[in-house]
């Protein structure tokens, strides 16, 4: 089953916790919105500190690119442009992980990033960012483990949002 199909069949809202590149713990929330009969997905991701401060916001289009490869197009405050991230199956450590890359992780002449979406055996979803700035080493920077819970009266899995 491909990633779009798995997301189509899964939760629309997931919440969890993570740690960022500054070793700060954060609460994470991921909204999954199918687009055009499930041909693509919009992923809306937010990370907030315990005091409610927003530390990361991202809207990402997931779909098939012009080469036929699955791609992510993330829009985030940290990047001044939208950098396509192509699916790189060879980089995945498990069959349940989908790694998307904007460049060669070993190329220290440019910014490069990888976004990983991984499904756990315990019905969790990990959303992780790894990157390297020009002249610096590439490595994991931020990761959140997310989970959905069932809302009564709804046939899909959702998380109750806190008000």
VOGU-3710 file (C-alpha; in Angstrom, 3 decimals, decimal comma):
1> xxxxxxxxxx> 0,000/0,000/0,000  1,444/3,386/-0,902  1,663/6,362/1,434  -1,261/8,309/-0,020  -3,516/5,264/0,334  -2,385/4,677/3,935  -3,059/8,289/4,846  -6,411/8,199/3,006  -7,514/5,226/5,124  -6,147/6,575/8,403
11> xxxxxxxxxx> -6,659/9,366/10,874  -7,487/12,893/9,820  -6,026/14,441/12,971  -3,125/13,101/15,025  -1,443/14,492/18,128  1,653/13,636/20,081  4,946/14,838/21,447  8,411/15,367/20,105  11,823/16,932/20,585  13,312/19,618/18,330
21> xxxxxxxxxx> 16,884/20,495/17,324  17,283/22,637/20,446  16,324/19,669/22,697  12,978/21,322/23,521  10,007/19,047/24,087  6,926/20,052/22,097  3,341/19,041/21,428  2,708/18,161/17,801  -0,449/18,085/15,745  -0,870/16,773/12,199
31> xxxxxxxxxx> -4,011/17,312/10,125  -4,384/15,102/7,034  -6,680/16,383/4,299  -7,378/14,313/1,174  -7,454/16,338/-2,045  -9,249/15,521/-5,330  -10,554/12,053/-4,487  -7,376/11,096/-2,627  -4,942/11,734/-5,472  -2,982/14,015/-3,154
41> xxxxxxxxxx> -2,922/14,970/0,520  -2,425/18,225/2,373  -0,507/17,734/5,619  -0,785/20,572/8,145  1,752/20,192/10,936  2,280/22,374/14,021  4,655/22,124/16,968  4,104/24,149/20,153  6,023/24,360/23,413  4,324/23,718/26,771
51> xxxxxxxxxx> 3,644/27,459/27,152  1,776/27,458/23,808  4,548/29,143/21,806  4,531/28,049/18,186  7,963/26,696/17,213  7,142/25,216/13,807  4,280/25,392/11,308  4,227/23,610/7,990  1,741/22,969/5,186  2,869/20,208/2,877
61> xxxxxxxxxx> 1,374/18,933/-0,350  1,936/15,201/-0,896  1,384/13,887/-4,402  2,904/12,413/-7,521  5,319/14,744/-9,293  5,976/15,175/-13,037  8,553/12,342/-13,063  6,037/9,889/-11,592  7,755/9,870/-8,196  5,904/10,607/-4,984
71> xxxxxxxxxx> 6,895/14,087/-3,705  6,380/16,470/-0,820  6,207/20,235/-1,343  6,520/21,723/2,169  5,857/25,380/2,909  7,422/26,469/6,207  8,677/29,663/7,823  12,244/28,359/8,066  12,636/28,091/4,281  12,289/31,104/1,942
81> xxxxxxxxxx> 11,242/28,868/-0,983  9,202/25,723/-1,558  11,727/22,922/-2,035  10,413/19,722/-3,642  11,293/16,606/-1,651  11,265/13,436/-3,748  10,525/10,012/-2,265  13,788/8,073/-1,797  12,908/4,461/-0,851  16,606/3,515/-0,572
91> xxxxxxxxxx> 16,984/5,877/2,414  14,223/4,234/4,477  15,404/2,134/7,399  12,183/0,073/7,458  9,457/-0,810/4,932  7,047/1,283/7,028  9,081/4,487/6,543  8,775/6,957/3,663  11,761/9,304/3,275  11,554/12,441/1,127
101> xxxxxxxxxx> 14,721/14,328/0,233  15,466/17,781/-1,179  19,101/16,980/-1,923  22,113/14,787/-1,284  22,678/14,569/2,485  26,472/14,508/1,904  26,559/17,721/-0,174  27,805/20,325/2,302  27,746/23,079/-0,342  23,957/23,433/-0,062
111> xxxxxxxxxx> 21,062/23,187/2,354  19,526/19,719/2,241  16,598/18,241/4,094  14,797/14,959/4,565  11,291/14,527/5,896  10,357/11,051/7,079  6,854/9,714/7,656  6,973/6,333/9,403  4,234/4,031/10,654  4,832/2,164/13,916
121> xxxxxxxxxx> 3,488/-1,270/14,829  1,549/0,345/17,689  -0,547/2,547/15,347  1,733/5,540/15,763  3,004/7,823/13,038  6,415/9,487/13,311  6,965/12,775/11,481  10,664/13,656/11,442  12,952/16,284/9,938  16,678/15,904/9,281
131> xxxxxxxxxx> 18,795/18,603/7,657  22,189/20,134/7,134  23,009/23,776/6,562  25,700/24,676/3,997  29,093/23,847/5,486  27,551/21,815/8,312  26,886/18,139/8,954  23,572/16,546/8,039  21,626/14,891/10,844  18,290/14,307/12,551
141> xxxxxxxxxx> 16,897/17,556/14,010  13,270/17,142/15,027  10,870/14,259/15,453  7,365/13,726/16,801  5,466/10,538/17,578  1,758/11,006/16,829  -1,303/8,948/17,648  -4,997/9,081/16,845  -7,931/8,125/19,069  -11,479/7,223/18,145
151> xxxxxxxxxx> -14,216/9,837/18,394  -17,645/8,397/19,184  -20,075/8,537/16,290  -17,399/8,837/13,611  -16,328/5,972/11,374  -12,781/7,339/11,006  -10,025/7,646/13,587  -9,618/11,166/14,963  -8,048/12,833/17,950  -10,070/14,995/20,293
161> xxx> -8,639/18,484/19,955  -8,061/20,407/23,164  -9,700/23,807/23,336
//
